[in-house]
Amino acid sequence: MPETRLYKTEDINRAIRKQVGLGEPAPVSGLKGHDTIAVGMAAGAVVQVSGSAGDFFGALNDGGTLLLNGDAGRFAGDLMSAGELIINGDARGGVGQYLRGGVIVVKGDCKGTAGQLMKAGTIIIDGSAGADVGKYMMGGQIIVNGGLGEHAGENMMGGSLFVKGEVRSLGLNARLSAPSAEDLDRLRYLHRQYRFRAVQGDEDFNEYKKVAPESPRPLVGEAPG
Amino acid sequence: MNDKEIQRKAASGAVRLSSGPPERALPGLDQLTICPAQLAGRFPADIFEGVETDVVIGGKSARDPLALMAPVFIPGSPYGEVGKNARLAFAYGSALAGVAFGTGEGGVLPEEAEICRQFHGKSLVSWGPARHGVTLDFLRSGDAVVFELFGAGRGCTTGLLRKERTTEAQARLWGMPPGADWVVPPAHLDLEGPDDLKQHVNLLRELTDHRVPVIVKLAASRVHEEVRTAIDSGADAVWLEALESPLYGVPDVLLEQAGVPLMAVFGPARRAFEETGARERGVRLLVSGGMADGSDVFKALALGADAVGLPEAARIAIGCTEGGEGSCHTGKCPAGIATMDPRLEAKLDWKAAGQALANYLHALNDEVRVLAAAAGHRTIRGLSPEDLRAVTYDAAALSGVKLAGYERALPMWMH
């Protein structure tokens, strides 16, 4: 792949598509904050990026395996439906918003608003996660191995938000409880897959708390249907 | 003062939900008249020599621009808000007429895709704030992507699609969990400021490999500023939904009071287009709300639009008998349109209804041709505000069109 800072997003994505179309991994090096890189990847695509990604990295991933060695901008993995997105760095806000499936792993911190209106899938944030995580969440799971900021799980209606660190404040309709044995088994399974930095021994799983919806119908009002 | 409404609120303590266009009197396009061509400027064109009414959207940026045979389209009605037969009628009728239909959020039915394949239909797929039913395949199936900036009801507060009102078929198409409420946010969660609009347009272009045009749809509000922002985003077209557009099952105060009427959108939109040179870059202006016949379409085009959305007229053409007055949001539509009840849906023969829609669109396009020829134009691209006169002071003030009798624009438009 060519030196990316000389290229536009359109050129880089075209080169990625060409490479994955040949059934080969697409390496991209020296990314300099380009937005909308590696979006809409299909099953079987493997994209390995180094550098800093801009906004919407890996959005609408539909089964690809995407690895970013560097930091991501906002909305990484937006509306992703399948596959895997690993960020070996920090992510700005909005990781995995509207997520429908697949796994997103952020090895560093995330600024906030992760997993808003997600319906399924898994988001793992190895560091801390900022404010407004899991707002309007309808399904799936978010695991935060650091702390959560304000309004965690605001108006969530389904799914689970697990946190190992401090929860600064809960949002409307969110309640804190202890994870079930089944929940902990799921966390152990994910730890085996993705190696949580915050877990050194099995006793560390006892520190997890679960944020879940108080009611499946938190909001007043009705949209047309 | 509406005594009955006060009494209703006093008894129920509830906000009233309504469907359809607003009921309050707004200055309509009938307050403008068309100037036949004579000596001043031009002579009438011979309609037998033909009048071009086709429109192309995305001609300068999309690999497959959207070509419409008439300057009209059918805005989207999400599956669930209308039933399957209504959706198929919109797809079939618009295909026969050579125009496009919108899907709204919630996906495309396999039968709609088949109609598009068989009859060369064209669909406008939606990228809305809830993203329900939005998948990669869905986005790539469209002939244009519409970035809908607002949620249900021209930017209403967050709402729920309650589980009692959704069906399993809808859940399957929308990719949603059946038996649960679905959240509808008022705005895109991944749009944090006006500059992000450009990011979304770029994202949609990348996801569709720059194949189809991207249209930004706005509720008519602060028209000049927002149209400029939409143009700056790099969109191929800006679609303004005026206050006269029907809404379905939203708070009555929103339906009646939120938005800017059609007559008032053209002046500021034209100014935004002129200031940015958007017209020269191939950007198109689409409008919808309150228009139903060829004269409305002619006037909208003369005022600066390139194509016109016909949401309410399309429902009436396929058999709606209520004009949005009552049952649209109850799921008990007697015409089988705004319902998911199989017994009611069966009342609508989608093929016949689609043919009726096509007939209506053909007649409407012929009206546009007749009026354009009478005004001395061989193509709708030549229409301008000079082809119109306002017959009321209000219309002249809102539109900037010359006032009949005064023969000039009002002084407020002279600078």
Interface residues (C-beta under 8 A of the other chain):
Chain A: T9 E10 N13 R17 D35 T36 V39 G40 A42 D55 F56 A59 L60 D62 R74 F75 D78 L79 S81 G93 G94 Q97 Y98 R100 T113 Q116 L117 K119 K135 Y136 M138 G139 N155 M157 G158 P216 R217 L219 G221 E222 A223 P224 G225
Chain B: L17 S19 P78 G80 E81 A130 R131 V134 T135 L136 L139 G151 A152 G153 C156 T157 T158 G159 L160 L161 R162 R165 T166 G175 M176 P177 A180 D181 W182 V183 V184 P185 L189 D190 E192 D196 Q199 N202 L203 R205 E206 L207 D209 H210 L247 Y248 G249 V250 H329
